[in-house]
Amino acid sequence: MVFMDQFSKFTKCYPVKDQKLETIINIIEEKFLNETGIPETILTDNGGQFVTQRWKDYAVQVGFGIRRTSPYNPQANPVERVMRELGRVIRTYFHDRQTQWDKIIERFEKTMNNTEHFSTGSVPTTLHPEIDEKLEIDPRIQPEEERQIDMEEKRREVVQHLERKAATRKTQTDKHGAAKDLEPGDGVWIRLHRRSDASRKTTRKIHKVYDGPYKVREIIRKNAYLIEDLEGSSLRVFNARQLRPHREPKLKNPEAVPEEAEGAINVIRVIPEIKLKYPIHTDRETPKEENKIISSKRNGIIKKKIPEDQTKEKENQNSTRKGT
């Protein structure tokens, strides 16, 4: 189980045996809150544990807000990047000891918290002086002591660094086309995420990609919209990447089919005229060039093809000789 401060990128990791909600709540109460304090808001994915009333009641009881990322949009949750890195480390060091992977969690956590983060340009532990979590390293490779600076100045530097990195990411994203801003009442289609099912003899490749139309009911935040059906019933929040603007069909009655098109499909294949270097002759016609004597050598025997007019002339000569 991974927690990360979205500002400083300070990370806490806890191995758990299962992903049940009660297990998560016990970890938060017994470890996370005691080590870091009560956060202002906790952002989670759309796991079944975090959409229950029990989770909402617990958040109110402790005193923190809750938010969830939009479905099928893991980019909105920065913890996903830490999870991928943690998985890579576990595969590297414990692929042959898969029941002991939890032994590296503490070392991984301290390494992450004492390494300069790309987005902030700072080491996470320097932004949390109240937390004593120093990485024990060999004295021979310890860096020189950093100069002590005012914490407010350090935080201002982090904010400026984050803004520059965010602008860089936006520039890269806009190269692939910026998402169109939607307004309440706009028609949209929702991207489907269906899987292949052998028992039903269906394959994902030929399922519909989008379903709709639906309408935008409310703008939750940038690129996040609450969607409702045409009867006004709310569905859920979707990211703009999962939505496609609705366009009215150009045909007034798209179900109408022209009579000449019913029951059959006429296919016309146009073959372009090709000019050949040599003319094509049918079986009934023999070109004059073929009347010449043609010799071929097969198995040491020379065979000659005699034209038809010469063959008839020889037959007439033989019949005359026989008559005489």
Phi, psi and omega in degrees: 000130188237132172242145177214132175287122187292338180274303186272345184069020175292132190238141173234133182235135180225123175287137179228155181275336179209177183247027178291152183298320180296325176295318179295317180296320179297319179296318181296315184288315188278333186237301190298310183295324180291331184269330186236342185093180183275123179283162177288316181214145174245123178261127181234172172277195183260031176300153183301334180292331189261008177247010182269160178291330179299318179293320178295317180295321180294321178298319178294321181297316182280321177110032175235153178277161180232143175219155177231147175288157177290150184300148177055035179220067183295343179298339182282350181248107184295342180293336181301324179295320178294321180297320178295319180292320178296318177299321179295318180294317180296318179296326183289316188259343186228027178294334179256002177224062191289350177267001183240016185298336183292345182290340183263355186299313183297318179295319178298316181299314181293324178295316179297319185283346179247020177243137180299128181273141183297321185285322184266336185073014182225162175277129184305321183293335179290339178268359177228071183296340181284346180257124180263096179219072181270145180273124179279114181232166180299129181303335182290339181244015178291138178287166177292151181296130178282149179291143180284127179234163180295139183296323179296320177296320178297318180293323177297320178297321179295317179300315179297321179294318179297320180295320178295317179293323178295321177295323178295316179296321180295320179298317179295321181292320182294341177295334179266007179102122180284144179291139181283131177289136180251156180238155177304133182098346179292142176278140180218163171243143185256133179290133180267150179230065181270152181248160177290145181224107182293327181294329179262001180057047178236148179235144182297330187296333182245017171286160172297141180276323181232154178230143180168194004274158173232182181230151174280122180267320185204146174269113182281312176197186181303122177066017177232126187227139172274125186253144176229159177278180185290344177273354177097006179274129182289142176260274177194182181273134179234146173282153182300335179293338181264007183240152178225129182301142179279139176235133180291141179295146180288329177281135180293323179232086186295342181279344180287132181243130177303144183299321182291347181262354183285133171079354182204157176236119180270122180245122179247122180254121181263119179257118182292150179288130182242127178269119182269150178290323178240141181291153178267129182251140177278174181294334183280342182247135178242121182294152182296331181296335182278353180281356178285156179289127181245127180253140176219145182248114180231126181054035177081357180255129179270121178249141180239138176264116183264132179301157186296321182293323178290326178296317179294322180296319179293322179296320178295319179296320179294320179294325179293318179297319179295326181290326179282000000 
